[in-house]
Amino acid sequence: MAKKRTLQRWSADDAAELYGVHNWGAGYFDISPDGDVLVRPFGRKNPVAVSIMDIIRGMRDRGLNMPVLLRIENILDTQIALLHDSFRKAVKTLGYRGDYRGVFPIKVNQQQQVVEAVARFGTNFHHGMEVGSKAELFAALSQLRDEEACLICNGYKDEEFIELGLHAVRLGFLCFFVVEMPSELPLILECAERTGVKPLIGVRAKLACQAGGHWTASGSDHSTFGLTTTQIVDAVDLLREKDMLDSFRLLHFHLGSQLSNIRDIRDAAMEASRVYAGLVKEGAPMGFLDLGGGLAVDYDGSRTNFISSRNYSLDEYCTDMVEAVMSIMDESGIHHPVLITESGRATVAYYSILLFNVLDVSRIADQGSTLETTEETVLPDDAAESTRNLLQTLQGINLRNLQESYNDAVYYRDDIRRQFLQGKAGLRERTVAERLFWAIINRIAREKGKLPHIPKDLTEIDLALADIYYGNFSVFQSLPDAWAIGQLFPVMPVHRLTEEPTRQAILSDITCDSDGRIDHFIDAGQGVKNTLDLHVLKENEEYYLGVFLVGAYQETLGDLHNLLGDTNVVSVRVGEDGSFEFVRELRGDSVADILSYVEYDPRRILERLRKAAEKAVRDGRIQPAERLLTMQAFEDGLRGYTYFER
């Protein structure tokens, strides 16, 4: 709940505390004194900041409608630099005698703009790519220009995939084939012999360690991909038999995504290091240890091992990785390997923001507002007994009987509904009863905060009373993880933050689906809450909300529910003087685009509509001039944005 200010004006600091901006924002987001959300693309230590509302005004001037996926390119640059700087610092401090190479898993966000930006800035650090399919391999090869950057081929590989990778090796790419299934290794060796290219071979190890969270199946003995220690030894024997043991250069493991607990990560790194040391003793040259992904994003800002957070800093993560590997290698007398991590989520999450406008609001609680403020409500002489009992319940509410009043209200309301279904109560009777019920619930909601201990039934009243704010977006298209796995994303208004938000709300999208809503929000310092503090809508004024940290997975996983397509996309680059420029603009899908995705032919649709319009002219239902207007409307509609347009 928004805290109440009686003696001083609501400020931007209050808003920052309410929405937890300084907790989850990682220094990239702030609030200006006049109440706009600011982007700090170079981090909190740099004074450069840009107002999101200024960017929105620039979008409107360019004719771009909401919703928009806003990418701040500098944040991507900064995240890549932070990752490498943190590892370099750990390497130097601990005296590690190996190097570090980061790679970006393309599956986290395959959009061409994103991969291009990672490759372009990543060249400064020899930052490579991880791919899991032939299409992703082509995407990586089209963007990588650095021969020192690692190209990691994970996933199930057929003969064509392997041959493509071997040709990449021939072209000078540092391309590793990570064996995920025992059957892959003979195929890799067969293709290598046929093409005459010596492969760089790695193995994904199934570790005994297992982490908590949504993606626990990525690790442990029961993980889908990877080789057990027995199968790894069999691979060593096969390579030795084929005189190809010198191709065995890399060990890889992947414990899972969004790993919240640093102890799980460190334990896995130590176990993998033992396997690596054993492979060196078997005679494999090795040289590269791929620690996989899992570097978490603190979505809720709690800095805990909660599923949407992490209980460690970036520096702690890097230090623990380096120290864990170093301790095992030194104990075994083995040269320190090049360390690789596949940090995707932490690389791209921060730099994308979903922006949308609110179209309308529904206030369920207002149904009882007039009755609640009327001291004497007179019921018709023929009012049902349950309706009269609801009025008596309303008039008798006090702190001592809140739970009893709630129970009575539900009972009598349900009785009237039963009578309505049986034809014993009319529409107006039911309406009066519903208004009395909501008046009771409103009164209880105001009084329950005075209780020392709030009963469970009463704690859920806030959600029942919550307004529904209808946002111009699709959960299924733009925030699929919020729907599918209950992923928490920071959500807040991007302006009016010097005004106290007085409404409790849930968010509904514009799809025709009851699941198209967001009703779990970050409660700064307290975990999760079911409503979001929002402002009352102003007439003839847009109200903009932002969903932050959406750069990882959401674009790729989004579907075409209700045939709502990709949003408009804007990429902004901020200068050192605080100015910004629109470096990329991608128009979202048109209606015709979406129809073609699901195998409709827009030209055939128009042709059928033309025939229907011509028949209407022949039948005398419309005039030829009206036919022209009708067809222009259909053609314009096919070219139009799939989302709501003012």
C-alpha positions, 0 to 999 in steps of 0.5 A: 500500500502507498504510505499516507502522507499527512504532514508533508507532500508525496515526493519522488523519494517516497515513490522510489521507496514504494516501487523499490527502484533503487533495489532492483534497478542496479543503478540504471533507473532513478526518479527525477525530482519532477516525478519521471523515471530516469534511465542512467545508462552508464550506472549510478556513479555516472551523472548522465540520465535521460527521462523516459517521458522525454523518450516517449515524447520523441516516439510520439513525434515520430508517429510511434504508438504504444506499446513499445519495447524500448532498448537502451543500447548503452546499458547492454554495453555497460553490462558486458563491460561489468561482467568482464571487469569483475572477472578480470578483477577476481583473476588479478586479485586471486592470482589466477593464471588463466584468462576469461571469455564470456559468451552470449547464449543466443537463445536468451534473445535471438533478435538480430539487433540484440545479437549484433549489439552484443557482438559489436561491443563484445569485440572489446573483450573477445565476447563470443556466442553460444548456439543451440541450433543451425539457425542460431549458428548462422546468426552467430557466424553472421555477427562475430568478427573476432577470432579470439571469441569463443563460439560454443555449439551446444544442443542436439547436433545432426550431421549438417549442424556439425559440418557447418561448425567444421566449416566455421573452424576452417574459416578461423572461428574458435568453434567448440562442439560440446557433446550433449549425447553419447551418440554425437561423438562418433558423428563428429569424428566421422564428419571431421574425417570426411571434411579434413577439419580437426574439431575442437571437442568439449563435453557437457558433464552431468553433475551431482549438484542441483540448484533450486528454482524454475530450471532445476532440471538443467542440472543433476543426474536426471538432466536432459542433456550431458554425459555422466562421468562413466560416459565421459570416460568412454568418450576419452577412450574412444578419442584415444582409440581414434588418435583424436584425444588432442581434440578434447579441449573443453569441459562444460556444465550448466546448472540452470538459469536464474540461480539464486543461491551462490552456494549452489553455484560454487559447489557445482564449479568445484565438482566440475573442476574435479572432473576437469582435473581428472580429464587432464590426468587422462591425457586430454589437453583441455584448456577451457572450462565452461561454467555455463549460465545461471548468473541471476538477475535481482528482479525483486531487489530483495538480495535473497535466494528467493526465486526472483532474486539472488543472494550475491553480487556480481563481484562475489559471483566472479570471485567465487567462480575463480577461487573454486576453480583455482583451488582444485587446479592448484591442489591437482597441480594443473594449469589454470584453464580459460574460464567461460561463462554463458551469462545471457539473462544478466547481460540483456535483461536490464536494457529492455523496457516494455512501455504501454498506455492504460486504456481504461479502468474498472472499479469493482469496489465503487458498486457499493460507494453510494450506499456506504456513504448513505446513513439511512438506506430505505429498502422497498417494502417487498425487499427479500429478507437476505437483502434486509439482513445485508443492510443490517450487517452494514449498519452494525459493523464495528472492530469486534465483528469484522470477521462475522460481518464478512461471513454474513455478507458472503452468506446473504449475497450468495443467498440472493444470487441463488434466489435470482437463479431460481426466479425468486428475486428480480434483477433490481433485487440482486443489484441492491444486494450486490451494492450492499455487499460491496459497501460492507466489503469497503467498510471492512477493508478500511477498518481491518488495518486497526486489528492487531492480527488480520484474519486470512479471509480479510487479508484477501479483501484488498485483491477483491477490491482492486481496480482493473487497469486495462493496458495496451499490451499482450501478456502472452506476446510481451511477458510470457514468463509472467503468465507461464511461470509466474516470473516477477518483473518490476512494474511501475508508472514512468511519470506522475511520481510526485503524486501519491498513488491512491488506487490499488490495481491489477493489470489486464491486457487487451487479449480476450483471455482471463489469464492475460493479466498481472496480479503479482507485483514486487513489494519492496522489502516484503516479497510479493503483493497482489496489487499495484499502487497506481494513480487515478486516470486523468481525463484526456491525458495518457497514463504510461506504465513500464515493465522493466528487466524484460530483455531476456527470453520474453521477445523470443517466447512471445506468441500470437495470442489473439493475433497480437503481434510484435510491438514497435521497437525503439533503440536509443543510444545516450551520449555522454552529455545526456542527449539521446538519439533514436538509432533504430526503429522497428515498426510492430507487426501489421494485421496483414503480417500477423495473418500471414504468420498463421497462413492466411493470404492478405491479398486473398482476404481483400479479394473476397471482401471486394467480391462481397462489397460488389455483391452488396452494390448489386443488391442495392445495400450500398452505393459505389462510393460507399464501396470505395470507402469500405474497401479503403477501410479494409485495406487501411486496417490490414496495414494497421498496428495490431494493438489499440490505436488512439 
